[in-house]
């Protein structure tokens, strides 16, 4: 079952809260047990397809960036997927260098939950 736009908004509210708090217990109330998150990290596409890999990714990234802000966030609900567009800025903690990126994320659903998150972004 693909959730309605309103149901998706509720799922994204829970997922977003869990993501920013890096709370995997809360995250797994909004995603399927086999949830897969792909993200390009340098020249490598990382596939985070288990709770353990997501936890390791959060641990790896913790403290690496500060003052991260997502702005101009818009959700675009299509029949079989939702796309989120955004602008992100922040500071690399080690160097103090600021960064800015634009991106789009593609989300798919199964059984009324998120099952896939694909992240595409580039520097502005």
Secondary structure, DSSP 8 states (H G I E B T S, - for coil): ----HHHHHHHHHHHHHHHHHT-HHHHTTTEEEEEEEEEEETTEEEEE-SHHHHHHHHHHHTTTEEEEEEEEEEEEE-SS-EEEEEEEEEEETTT--EEEEEEEEEEEEETTEEEEEEEEEEE-
